[in-house]
Amino acid sequence: MMKSDLEILARSLEDNHNADSRTLNAANALAEKLQSLRESNPLFEKISFSPAVEQMLESQALAVG
């Protein structure tokens, strides 16, 4: 059974694992979905990820950029 992006990300955060490629892919997919929601409806503008997920995404951006 395929795990959803949310399940993959949640499991990684629960287990305090370092972010592997699967976790980072899941986080990026969710970030894209959230951005799409923000653009489509102002109700989603103030919704954000937890600080742990934000840090994970920032770390990845620094490593790639």
mmCIF file as gemmi writes it, N, C-alpha and C atoms, coordinates in Angstrom:
data_model
loop_
_atom_site.group_PDB
_atom_site.id
_atom_site.type_symbol
_atom_site.label_atom_id
_atom_site.label_alt_id
_atom_site.label_comp_id
_atom_site.label_asym_id
_atom_site.label_entity_id
_atom_site.label_seq_id
_atom_site.pdbx_PDB_ins_code
_atom_site.Cartn_x
_atom_site.Cartn_y
_atom_site.Cartn_z
_atom_site.occupancy
_atom_site.B_iso_or_equiv
_atom_site.pdbx_formal_charge
_atom_site.auth_seq_id
_atom_site.auth_asym_id
_atom_site.pdbx_PDB_model_num
ATOM 1 N N . MET Axp A 1 ? 0.847 -1.189 0 1 0 ? 1 A 1
ATOM 2 C CA . MET Axp A 1 ? 0 0 0 1 0 ? 1 A 1
ATOM 3 C C . MET Axp A 1 ? 0.885 1.242 0 1 0 ? 1 A 1
ATOM 4 N N . MET Axp A 2 ? 0.571 2.181 -0.852 1 0 ? 2 A 1
ATOM 5 C CA . MET Axp A 2 ? 1.312 3.43 -0.932 1 0 ? 2 A 1
ATOM 6 C C . MET Axp A 2 ? 0.881 4.356 0.197 1 0 ? 2 A 1
ATOM 7 N N . LYS Axp A 3 ? 1.863 4.938 0.845 1 0 ? 3 A 1
ATOM 8 C CA . LYS Axp A 3 ? 1.552 5.911 1.881 1 0 ? 3 A 1
ATOM 9 C C . LYS Axp A 3 ? 1.338 7.275 1.248 1 0 ? 3 A 1
ATOM 10 N N . SER Axp A 4 ? 0.455 8.038 1.847 1 0 ? 4 A 1
ATOM 11 C CA . SER Axp A 4 ? 0.233 9.387 1.349 1 0 ? 4 A 1
ATOM 12 C C . SER Axp A 4 ? 1.397 10.281 1.761 1 0 ? 4 A 1
ATOM 13 N N . ASP Axp A 5 ? 1.524 11.403 1.088 1 0 ? 5 A 1
ATOM 14 C CA . ASP Axp A 5 ? 2.577 12.355 1.416 1 0 ? 5 A 1
ATOM 15 C C . ASP Axp A 5 ? 2.473 12.788 2.876 1 0 ? 5 A 1
ATOM 16 N N . LEU Axp A 6 ? 1.267 12.983 3.334 1 0 ? 6 A 1
ATOM 17 C CA . LEU Axp A 6 ? 1.064 13.399 4.723 1 0 ? 6 A 1
ATOM 18 C C . LEU Axp A 6 ? 1.526 12.318 5.699 1 0 ? 6 A 1
ATOM 19 N N . GLU Axp A 7 ? 1.211 11.069 5.405 1 0 ? 7 A 1
ATOM 20 C CA . GLU Axp A 7 ? 1.645 9.961 6.267 1 0 ? 7 A 1
ATOM 21 C C . GLU Axp A 7 ? 3.173 9.841 6.305 1 0 ? 7 A 1
ATOM 22 N N . ILE Axp A 8 ? 3.802 10.004 5.16 1 0 ? 8 A 1
ATOM 23 C CA . ILE Axp A 8 ? 5.261 9.913 5.084 1 0 ? 8 A 1
ATOM 24 C C . ILE Axp A 8 ? 5.901 11.011 5.915 1 0 ? 8 A 1
ATOM 25 N N . LEU Axp A 9 ? 5.415 12.221 5.751 1 0 ? 9 A 1
ATOM 26 C CA . LEU Axp A 9 ? 5.968 13.353 6.487 1 0 ? 9 A 1
ATOM 27 C C . LEU Axp A 9 ? 5.707 13.217 7.982 1 0 ? 9 A 1
ATOM 28 N N . ALA Axp A 10 ? 4.506 12.832 8.348 1 0 ? 10 A 1
ATOM 29 C CA . ALA Axp A 10 ? 4.164 12.678 9.768 1 0 ? 10 A 1
ATOM 30 C C . ALA Axp A 10 ? 5.028 11.61 10.427 1 0 ? 10 A 1
ATOM 31 N N . ARG Axp A 11 ? 5.221 10.499 9.758 1 0 ? 11 A 1
ATOM 32 C CA . ARG Axp A 11 ? 6.034 9.413 10.315 1 0 ? 11 A 1
ATOM 33 C C . ARG Axp A 11 ? 7.472 9.874 10.55 1 0 ? 11 A 1
ATOM 34 N N . SER Axp A 12 ? 8.01 10.59 9.6 1 0 ? 12 A 1
ATOM 35 C CA . SER Axp A 12 ? 9.377 11.084 9.726 1 0 ? 12 A 1
ATOM 36 C C . SER Axp A 12 ? 9.501 12.042 10.904 1 0 ? 12 A 1
ATOM 37 N N . LEU Axp A 13 ? 8.526 12.91 11.069 1 0 ? 13 A 1
ATOM 38 C CA . LEU Axp A 13 ? 8.561 13.858 12.187 1 0 ? 13 A 1
ATOM 39 C C . LEU Axp A 13 ? 8.368 13.156 13.525 1 0 ? 13 A 1
ATOM 40 N N . GLU Axp A 14 ? 7.488 12.172 13.575 1 0 ? 14 A 1
ATOM 41 C CA . GLU Axp A 14 ? 7.245 11.419 14.814 1 0 ? 14 A 1
ATOM 42 C C . GLU Axp A 14 ? 8.486 10.66 15.259 1 0 ? 14 A 1
ATOM 43 N N . ASP Axp A 15 ? 9.18 10.074 14.311 1 0 ? 15 A 1
ATOM 44 C CA . ASP Axp A 15 ? 10.331 9.234 14.625 1 0 ? 15 A 1
ATOM 45 C C . ASP Axp A 15 ? 11.64 10.023 14.695 1 0 ? 15 A 1
ATOM 46 N N . ASN Axp A 16 ? 11.557 11.328 14.486 1 0 ? 16 A 1
ATOM 47 C CA . ASN Axp A 16 ? 12.748 12.189 14.493 1 0 ? 16 A 1
ATOM 48 C C . ASN Axp A 16 ? 13.823 11.692 13.544 1 0 ? 16 A 1
ATOM 49 N N . HIS Axp A 17 ? 13.399 11.198 12.39 1 0 ? 17 A 1
ATOM 50 C CA . HIS Axp A 17 ? 14.347 10.742 11.374 1 0 ? 17 A 1
ATOM 51 C C . HIS Axp A 17 ? 14.915 11.936 10.625 1 0 ? 17 A 1
ATOM 52 N N . ASN Axp A 18 ? 16.114 11.765 10.138 1 0 ? 18 A 1
ATOM 53 C CA . ASN Axp A 18 ? 16.628 12.75 9.201 1 0 ? 18 A 1
ATOM 54 C C . ASN Axp A 18 ? 15.782 12.653 7.944 1 0 ? 18 A 1
ATOM 55 N N . ALA Axp A 19 ? 15.622 13.749 7.291 1 0 ? 19 A 1
ATOM 56 C CA . ALA Axp A 19 ? 14.776 13.778 6.111 1 0 ? 19 A 1
ATOM 57 C C . ALA Axp A 19 ? 15.472 13.075 4.945 1 0 ? 19 A 1
ATOM 58 N N . ASP Axp A 20 ? 14.906 11.957 4.531 1 0 ? 20 A 1
ATOM 59 C CA . ASP Axp A 20 ? 15.442 11.262 3.363 1 0 ? 20 A 1
ATOM 60 C C . ASP Axp A 20 ? 14.725 11.795 2.122 1 0 ? 20 A 1
ATOM 61 N N . SER Axp A 21 ? 15.096 11.285 0.969 1 0 ? 21 A 1
ATOM 62 C CA . SER Axp A 21 ? 14.524 11.802 -0.275 1 0 ? 21 A 1
ATOM 63 C C . SER Axp A 21 ? 13.007 11.602 -0.335 1 0 ? 21 A 1
ATOM 64 N N . ARG Axp A 22 ? 12.53 10.509 0.19 1 0 ? 22 A 1
ATOM 65 C CA . ARG Axp A 22 ? 11.07 10.25 0.179 1 0 ? 22 A 1
ATOM 66 C C . ARG Axp A 22 ? 10.341 11.289 1.036 1 0 ? 22 A 1
ATOM 67 N N . THR Axp A 23 ? 10.912 11.594 2.205 1 0 ? 23 A 1
ATOM 68 C CA . THR Axp A 23 ? 10.309 12.591 3.096 1 0 ? 23 A 1
ATOM 69 C C . THR Axp A 23 ? 10.34 13.968 2.457 1 0 ? 23 A 1
ATOM 70 N N . LEU Axp A 24 ? 11.47 14.323 1.858 1 0 ? 24 A 1
ATOM 71 C CA . LEU Axp A 24 ? 11.581 15.631 1.214 1 0 ? 24 A 1
ATOM 72 C C . LEU Axp A 24 ? 10.647 15.745 0.021 1 0 ? 24 A 1
ATOM 73 N N . ASN Axp A 25 ? 10.502 14.686 -0.741 1 0 ? 25 A 1
ATOM 74 C CA . ASN Axp A 25 ? 9.555 14.693 -1.865 1 0 ? 25 A 1
ATOM 75 C C . ASN Axp A 25 ? 8.131 14.89 -1.37 1 0 ? 25 A 1
ATOM 76 N N . ALA Axp A 26 ? 7.791 14.217 -0.272 1 0 ? 26 A 1
ATOM 77 C CA . ALA Axp A 26 ? 6.452 14.355 0.305 1 0 ? 26 A 1
ATOM 78 C C . ALA Axp A 26 ? 6.226 15.781 0.797 1 0 ? 26 A 1
ATOM 79 N N . ALA Axp A 27 ? 7.214 16.34 1.482 1 0 ? 27 A 1
ATOM 80 C CA . ALA Axp A 27 ? 7.099 17.706 2.001 1 0 ? 27 A 1
ATOM 81 C C . ALA Axp A 27 ? 6.945 18.704 0.852 1 0 ? 27 A 1
ATOM 82 N N . ASN Axp A 28 ? 7.709 18.515 -0.205 1 0 ? 28 A 1
ATOM 83 C CA . ASN Axp A 28 ? 7.601 19.411 -1.358 1 0 ? 28 A 1
ATOM 84 C C . ASN Axp A 28 ? 6.25 19.29 -2.051 1 0 ? 28 A 1
ATOM 85 N N . ALA Axp A 29 ? 5.743 18.084 -2.16 1 0 ? 29 A 1
ATOM 86 C CA . ALA Axp A 29 ? 4.421 17.886 -2.775 1 0 ? 29 A 1
ATOM 87 C C . ALA Axp A 29 ? 3.344 18.585 -1.951 1 0 ? 29 A 1
ATOM 88 N N . LEU Axp A 30 ? 3.438 18.456 -0.637 1 0 ? 30 A 1
ATOM 89 C CA . LEU Axp A 30 ? 2.459 19.118 0.233 1 0 ? 30 A 1
ATOM 90 C C . LEU Axp A 30 ? 2.608 20.634 0.169 1 0 ? 30 A 1
ATOM 91 N N . ALA Axp A 31 ? 3.83 21.125 0.066 1 0 ? 31 A 1
ATOM 92 C CA . ALA Axp A 31 ? 4.057 22.563 -0.051 1 0 ? 31 A 1
ATOM 93 C C . ALA Axp A 31 ? 3.431 23.102 -1.337 1 0 ? 31 A 1
ATOM 94 N N . GLU Axp A 32 ? 3.551 22.352 -2.413 1 0 ? 32 A 1
ATOM 95 C CA . GLU Axp A 32 ? 2.935 22.76 -3.679 1 0 ? 32 A 1
ATOM 96 C C . GLU Axp A 32 ? 1.417 22.777 -3.572 1 0 ? 32 A 1
ATOM 97 N N . LYS Axp A 33 ? 0.859 21.769 -2.914 1 0 ? 33 A 1
ATOM 98 C CA . LYS Axp A 33 ? -0.596 21.722 -2.737 1 0 ? 33 A 1
ATOM 99 C C . LYS Axp A 33 ? -1.079 22.89 -1.881 1 0 ? 33 A 1
ATOM 100 N N . LEU Axp A 34 ? -0.329 23.186 -0.813 1 0 ? 34 A 1
ATOM 101 C CA . LEU Axp A 34 ? -0.707 24.302 0.048 1 0 ? 34 A 1
ATOM 102 C C . LEU Axp A 34 ? -0.625 25.616 -0.711 1 0 ? 34 A 1
ATOM 103 N N . GLN Axp A 35 ? 0.41 25.8 -1.5 1 0 ? 35 A 1
ATOM 104 C CA . GLN Axp A 35 ? 0.537 27.022 -2.289 1 0 ? 35 A 1
ATOM 105 C C . GLN Axp A 35 ? -0.626 27.158 -3.265 1 0 ? 35 A 1
ATOM 106 N N . SER Axp A 36 ? -1.024 26.071 -3.868 1 0 ? 36 A 1
ATOM 107 C CA . SER Axp A 36 ? -2.159 26.092 -4.79 1 0 ? 36 A 1
ATOM 108 C C . SER Axp A 36 ? -3.449 26.491 -4.06 1 0 ? 36 A 1
ATOM 109 N N . LEU Axp A 37 ? -3.633 25.956 -2.862 1 0 ? 37 A 1
ATOM 110 C CA . LEU Axp A 37 ? -4.807 26.322 -2.065 1 0 ? 37 A 1
ATOM 111 C C . LEU Axp A 37 ? -4.779 27.798 -1.697 1 0 ? 37 A 1
ATOM 112 N N . ARG Axp A 38 ? -3.612 28.284 -1.311 1 0 ? 38 A 1
ATOM 113 C CA . ARG Axp A 38 ? -3.474 29.705 -0.956 1 0 ? 38 A 1
ATOM 114 C C . ARG Axp A 38 ? -3.84 30.606 -2.136 1 0 ? 38 A 1
ATOM 115 N N . GLU Axp A 39 ? -3.444 30.193 -3.326 1 0 ? 39 A 1
ATOM 116 C CA . GLU Axp A 39 ? -3.72 30.994 -4.52 1 0 ? 39 A 1
ATOM 117 C C . GLU Axp A 39 ? -5.192 30.925 -4.929 1 0 ? 39 A 1
ATOM 118 N N . SER Axp A 40 ? -5.84 29.827 -4.599 1 0 ? 40 A 1
ATOM 119 C CA . SER Axp A 40 ? -7.227 29.65 -5.028 1 0 ? 40 A 1
ATOM 120 C C . SER Axp A 40 ? -8.257 30.205 -4.055 1 0 ? 40 A 1
ATOM 121 N N . ASN Axp A 41 ? -7.868 30.362 -2.786 1 0 ? 41 A 1
ATOM 122 C CA . ASN Axp A 41 ? -8.844 30.801 -1.798 1 0 ? 41 A 1
ATOM 123 C C . ASN Axp A 41 ? -8.148 31.531 -0.656 1 0 ? 41 A 1
ATOM 124 N N . PRO Axp A 42 ? -8.556 32.748 -0.366 1 0 ? 42 A 1
ATOM 125 C CA . PRO Axp A 42 ? -7.908 33.526 0.691 1 0 ? 42 A 1
ATOM 126 C C . PRO Axp A 42 ? -8.043 32.906 2.091 1 0 ? 42 A 1
ATOM 127 N N . LEU Axp A 43 ? -8.957 31.979 2.26 1 0 ? 43 A 1
ATOM 128 C CA . LEU Axp A 43 ? -9.092 31.324 3.566 1 0 ? 43 A 1
ATOM 129 C C . LEU Axp A 43 ? -7.831 30.549 3.956 1 0 ? 43 A 1
ATOM 130 N N . PHE Axp A 44 ? -7.025 30.169 2.978 1 0 ? 44 A 1
ATOM 131 C CA . PHE Axp A 44 ? -5.84 29.353 3.23 1 0 ? 44 A 1
ATOM 132 C C . PHE Axp A 44 ? -4.558 30.173 3.377 1 0 ? 44 A 1
ATOM 133 N N . GLU Axp A 45 ? -4.644 31.494 3.242 1 0 ? 45 A 1
ATOM 134 C CA . GLU Axp A 45 ? -3.454 32.331 3.258 1 0 ? 45 A 1
ATOM 135 C C . GLU Axp A 45 ? -2.64 32.211 4.542 1 0 ? 45 A 1
ATOM 136 N N . LYS Axp A 46 ? -3.296 32.045 5.668 1 0 ? 46 A 1
ATOM 137 C CA . LYS Axp A 46 ? -2.586 32.033 6.953 1 0 ? 46 A 1
ATOM 138 C C . LYS Axp A 46 ? -2.228 30.633 7.436 1 0 ? 46 A 1
ATOM 139 N N . ILE Axp A 47 ? -2.524 29.626 6.637 1 0 ? 47 A 1
ATOM 140 C CA . ILE Axp A 47 ? -2.183 28.257 7.019 1 0 ? 47 A 1
ATOM 141 C C . ILE Axp A 47 ? -0.722 28.012 6.665 1 0 ? 47 A 1
ATOM 142 N N . SER Axp A 48 ? -0.007 27.4 7.597 1 0 ? 48 A 1
ATOM 143 C CA . SER Axp A 48 ? 1.414 27.133 7.36 1 0 ? 48 A 1
ATOM 144 C C . SER Axp A 48 ? 1.794 25.791 7.967 1 0 ? 48 A 1
ATOM 145 N N . PHE Axp A 49 ? 2.992 25.364 7.639 1 0 ? 49 A 1
ATOM 146 C CA . PHE Axp A 49 ? 3.526 24.13 8.193 1 0 ? 49 A 1
ATOM 147 C C . PHE Axp A 49 ? 4.058 24.383 9.603 1 0 ? 49 A 1
ATOM 148 N N . SER Axp A 50 ? 4.279 23.322 10.316 1 0 ? 50 A 1
ATOM 149 C CA . SER Axp A 50 ? 4.888 23.425 11.636 1 0 ? 50 A 1
ATOM 150 C C . SER Axp A 50 ? 6.316 23.944 11.488 1 0 ? 50 A 1
ATOM 151 N N . PRO Axp A 51 ? 6.886 24.479 12.558 1 0 ? 51 A 1
ATOM 152 C CA . PRO Axp A 51 ? 8.277 24.926 12.488 1 0 ? 51 A 1
ATOM 153 C C . PRO Axp A 51 ? 9.237 23.818 12.055 1 0 ? 51 A 1
ATOM 154 N N . ALA Axp A 52 ? 8.981 22.586 12.472 1 0 ? 52 A 1
ATOM 155 C CA . ALA Axp A 52 ? 9.858 21.471 12.096 1 0 ? 52 A 1
ATOM 156 C C . ALA Axp A 52 ? 9.838 21.238 10.582 1 0 ? 52 A 1
ATOM 157 N N . VAL Axp A 53 ? 8.673 21.311 9.98 1 0 ? 53 A 1
ATOM 158 C CA . VAL Axp A 53 ? 8.567 21.114 8.527 1 0 ? 53 A 1
ATOM 159 C C . VAL Axp A 53 ? 9.173 22.304 7.797 1 0 ? 53 A 1
ATOM 160 N N . GLU Axp A 54 ? 8.909 23.506 8.284 1 0 ? 54 A 1
ATOM 161 C CA . GLU Axp A 54 ? 9.504 24.7 7.673 1 0 ? 54 A 1
ATOM 162 C C . GLU Axp A 54 ? 11.025 24.6 7.686 1 0 ? 54 A 1
ATOM 163 N N . GLN Axp A 55 ? 11.589 24.164 8.808 1 0 ? 55 A 1
ATOM 164 C CA . GLN Axp A 55 ? 13.039 24.03 8.912 1 0 ? 55 A 1
ATOM 165 C C . GLN Axp A 55 ? 13.556 22.983 7.926 1 0 ? 55 A 1
ATOM 166 N N . MET Axp A 56 ? 12.834 21.885 7.801 1 0 ? 56 A 1
ATOM 167 C CA . MET Axp A 56 ? 13.218 20.836 6.865 1 0 ? 56 A 1
ATOM 168 C C . MET Axp A 56 ? 13.255 21.376 5.434 1 0 ? 56 A 1
ATOM 169 N N . LEU Axp A 57 ? 12.221 22.121 5.054 1 0 ? 57 A 1
ATOM 170 C CA . LEU Axp A 57 ? 12.15 22.668 3.706 1 0 ? 57 A 1
ATOM 171 C C . LEU Axp A 57 ? 13.243 23.717 3.477 1 0 ? 57 A 1
ATOM 172 N N . GLU Axp A 58 ? 13.516 24.537 4.485 1 0 ? 58 A 1
ATOM 173 C CA . GLU Axp A 58 ? 14.573 25.542 4.364 1 0 ? 58 A 1
ATOM 174 C C . GLU Axp A 58 ? 15.941 24.877 4.241 1 0 ? 58 A 1
ATOM 175 N N . SER Axp A 59 ? 16.176 23.845 5.02 1 0 ? 59 A 1
ATOM 176 C CA . SER Axp A 59 ? 17.448 23.122 4.953 1 0 ? 59 A 1
ATOM 177 C C . SER Axp A 59 ? 17.649 22.526 3.572 1 0 ? 59 A 1
ATOM 178 N N . GLN Axp A 60 ? 16.59 21.968 3.014 1 0 ? 60 A 1
ATOM 179 C CA . GLN Axp A 60 ? 16.69 21.402 1.683 1 0 ? 60 A 1
ATOM 180 C C . GLN Axp A 60 ? 16.977 22.463 0.656 1 0 ? 60 A 1
ATOM 181 N N . ALA Axp A 61 ? 16.325 23.608 0.779 1 0 ? 61 A 1
ATOM 182 C CA . ALA Axp A 61 ? 16.538 24.699 -0.182 1 0 ? 61 A 1
ATOM 183 C C . ALA Axp A 61 ? 17.988 25.184 -0.117 1 0 ? 61 A 1
ATOM 184 N N . LEU Axp A 62 ? 18.541 25.261 1.073 1 0 ? 62 A 1
ATOM 185 C CA . LEU Axp A 62 ? 19.937 25.686 1.21 1 0 ? 62 A 1
ATOM 186 C C . LEU Axp A 62 ? 20.897 24.661 0.609 1 0 ? 62 A 1
ATOM 187 N N . ALA Axp A 63 ? 20.577 23.394 0.787 1 0 ? 63 A 1
ATOM 188 C CA . ALA Axp A 63 ? 21.439 22.334 0.26 1 0 ? 63 A 1
ATOM 189 C C . ALA Axp A 63 ? 21.407 22.3 -1.271 1 0 ? 63 A 1
ATOM 190 N N . VAL Axp A 64 ? 20.237 22.561 -1.821 1 0 ? 64 A 1
ATOM 191 C CA . VAL Axp A 64 ? 20.074 22.522 -3.28 1 0 ? 64 A 1
ATOM 192 C C . VAL Axp A 64 ? 20.577 23.817 -3.917 1 0 ? 64 A 1
ATOM 193 N N . GLY Axp A 65 ? 20.237 24.946 -3.27 1 0 ? 65 A 1
ATOM 194 C CA . GLY Axp A 65 ? 20.549 26.259 -3.838 1 0 ? 65 A 1
ATOM 195 C C . GLY Axp A 65 ? 21.946 26.599 -3.625 1 0 ? 65 A 1
